[in-house]
Amino acid sequence: MSAMLPMLSPVVAGLWQMHTWGHDVAARVRWIEQVLELGITSFDHADIYGGYGVEALFGEALAAAPGLRQRMQIVTKCGIRLVHPSQPGVALNHYDSSAPHIRASVQRSLRALRTDRIDLLLIHRPDPLTHPDEVAEAFTRLRQAGEVLHFGVSNHSAAQFAALHRRVALVTNQIECSPLQMKALADGTLDQAADLGLPPMIWSPLARGRLFTAEDEQARRVRSVLGDLATQHSCSRATLALAWVMRHPSRPVPITGSGRIEALAEAMAATRIELSRAEWTAVWRASMGHDVP
């Protein structure tokens, strides 16, 4: 089953830490405007981010500047239930991808984001207690209602993705991948994305900053190679690392995690870097600690 990929920008702005940035509404509006000016038009949320509060912070900005909504794509996720004062019925962190929870989560996200539609909804984590048929039915009803335009998953294995994709058209699997985290290159998720022509979204492409701060042997090896290649390409190490992620033939779409406009500009610069096979492999080799077999 195929699906049309929503027109996400080549880099997606991640909002998971927005509640820590200290921006008032006017500053949030200006930040969104600056991100759009960079050519980043897609914004990644989840209902649980910021203690269930980030969507509302973003929604306040959209309410203050309604014209922004037509210039962007909003991605959000559901399916995790966290213990939090705003969730009095939740006594234990757990997953919930039941149809009632998906529908209720979408309604909350629509209200918080001050919008009438979500461009892309993802199931945040695979839920072993929900059958794919139930998720597919919930997705179909949301699409028919015009409340969600496209669907995908996050952190799903290739088999889990395939099981749901057979029932309802998915457009992406949001997964972790970075020069310090190579699992997706070996577990079939990137292979599946390339085979289906469905670009994966990539979270933590800079390993949550560990790429530049960790002092273990792997991180030091990778930093050294990134530094050499960044010098050759006249770019920052962050730009080079993102270019490495984007070099895969599945056409990965990295998600940023920073509120600094400079960091987002570095991410967009990666779209202009083309690594050779040998350069890409040099980073892989530094991370794995051995040569190709």
N, C-alpha and C positions, 0 to 999 in steps of 0.2 A: 504494500500500500504506500502510495507516495503522498506528499503534502507540499504545498508551496511554502517556502521559507519566508517568514516575515522579514521585511527589509530592515534588519538590524544593522547598525553601523559596524565598521570593522573592529572597533574597540567599544566595549560597553562600560559605562560608569557604574561602579558598584556602590551601593548606599549603606552597606551593613554597619558602618561606623558613623553615619551621619549624626547620630545623637551625641557624639563626643566632640563635634567640631565647634560647638558654641556659637553657631550662626543664628541670628534673629531672622525674621521672615524676609526682610529686605535683603539680607546677605545671602539667604538661600536662593532668592530669585536671581540675584546677580551671579551667583555661582552657576546656576543652571544655564543662564544666558552665556556665560563664558565657556562652559562645556559645549554647548551647541555651536558656538563660534569656532571651536576646534574641529568640528565635523563629527563629534560624538553625539548621536541622537537617541541612543538607547540607554535606559536606566534600569538597573537590576535591584529588585527588592525581595523581601520575604516578609510574610505576615509577622514573624517572630522577631525581626531585627529591632534592636534597641528596646528590648522588653515590650514588644508589640507596639512600639511608638514611632518608628522611622517613617512608615507609610503616611502617618498623619502629619509629620513634619514636612514631608514632600508635598502632601496635599494642600497644606496651608500656603505654600509657595505658589502652587498652581491656582489656587483661589485668588491670590493677590495679583496674579498675572495670567489670566485665562488664556491668552493667545499662545502661551508656551505649549499647551497640550497638543495642539495640532502639528507641532514641529518635532514630536518625539514618539518613541515607542516605550511603553511601560511593561516591564517583565516583573512578575512576582511569583512567589512560591507558597505552597501550603502543604500540610501533611505532618507537621511536627506540633505536638502539644507540650508546652513547657509550663512548669509550676511558676506562677507569677501572680501578684495581687490582682491583676486584671482578669485572671482566669480562675475564679473561685471553685470551679468544679474539677480542676485538674490537681490531683494529689501526687502524681508521679509523671516524670517526663516520659513520653511515649510517642509512637507514630500512629497516625490516624488518617488513612486515605479512604475512609468510607464515603459513600455518596453524600450523606447528610453533612458530614464535616467539610467536604470539598465545597458544597454549595454555600454553607454558612460562612466559610472562610472567604469565598469570593465576594459575598455581600459585604462583609466587614472591610475587605480591601477596597472595594469600590467606594464605600462611604469615606474611608480614611484618606484615600487618594483624591477624592473630590472629582471623580471621573465616571463616565457611563460605560466604560469598557476597559478591559485589560487586553493588551496586544498579545501577550504570551504568558500562559500560566504553566508552571512546572510543579510536579509532585516532588517535594524537597528530598525525601529519602524513601527508599523502597519499604513498603509496609507488608510484612509477611502475613498479616491477617486479613488483607483485602484482596479479593479476586480481581484480576484484570477486567473481567466483564463489568464489574460494578464501577470501576474507574472510568471505563470507556463510556458507559451509559451516562455518568455524571458529566463527562466532557461533552458528549453529544448534546445534552440538554442545555448546557451553558452556551454552546455555539449557536444552537437554534434560537436561544433568547437574545443573542447578540451581545452577551455580557463578556465573552472571551472569544478572541478571534483565532488564536492558535494555541497549541498545546505541546508540552514536552515533559521531560523528567529531569531529575538531578541525582547524581550519585548512583545511578542504576547500572547494573552489569549488562553486558551485551544480551544475555538471555532474558533478563527482566525487561529490557527495552523492546526486544523482539516480541515478547508475549503481549505487551500492550499495543505495540505498533500494528500487529496483525488485526487488532480490533478497532483501532481508531488512529487516524493519521497524526503522527508526532512529527515535530520539526527539529528537535535537538535533544541532546543529553548533556546537561551541565556537569562537568567532571573536573577533578583536580589534575593538573599537570604543570610541571615546572622543571627547570634543569636539576632540581634536587628531588623531584618526585616523578619517576619514570614508569610507574605502574601501568598507566593507560596505554603505553607503547607495547606492553606485553600481554595485557589481559583481554584484548579483543575489542575494547570499546572504540578506540580510534580507527581500527580496521573496519569495524561495522559502520562508523560514521562516513568513512570514505566510500565504502561500498554502496551505501544508500544515498550518497550525495546530500547528507544532512549535517552541515557543519556543527561541531560541538562547541558549546560555550565552556570557557576554561576559568575556573576559580583558583585563586592563589597562584597565578603564573610566576610570581616572584617569591613563592614559598613564604608568604606573610612576612616578608622582609628578611627572613633567615638567610636568603641568598647573599646578603651583604653584611650580616651581623654575626652569624654563627661561626664558631671557631673549631668545629670538627673538621676532620681531614677532608671529607667529601666537599664541604662548603669552600674550604681553602683552595682545593684543586680547581673547582668550577670558577671561583672568583678570578683566579689567575688567568684562565683561558678567556673568560669573558672580558677581562681587562685588555688582554692583547688584541682580541678581535674588535673591541670597541674602539681602540686606538686606530686600527686599520680602517674602520668604517666611519671614523670621526663622529661617534655618537657616545651616549652614556652606556654604562653597563646594563642599566635597566632596559634601555631601548634594545640593546643587543639580545638580552635574555628574552624579551617579548618577541623579537623577530625570530628567535630560535623556536619558540612555541608555535608561531604562526607559519613556520616553514613546512609543517606537516601537510601532506596532500589532502587531508580531510578538511582543510581550511578553517582551523580553529579560530574562535572569536574570544580573545582574552577579556577578562573583567578586571577593571582596576579596583583598588581598595582605598584610595587616598582622596582626601579633600583638597589637596594642593593642585592648583591648576597646572603648575609646572610638571608635576608627575603625570598628569593626563596628557600634556603636550609630548612628554617623552614617550608615552605609550603610542600616540598617533604617529610619532616619528618612526616607529617600528614597521609601519606599513610601507615605508619607503626603503627598507633594508632587505636585500635579497642575499641570503647566505648560500654559499656553494655547499655541495654535499660534503666536501672535506671539512669545511668550517663547522657545519652542523654536527658532523660526527666527532669533531674535536671536543665539543661541549659534552656530547653523549659519553665519550670516552672518559673525560674528566669526572663526570658524575658516577659512572659505573666503576671506575677504578681499574679497568682493563681494556684491552684492545678488542675490536670486533672479532668474533670467532673465526 
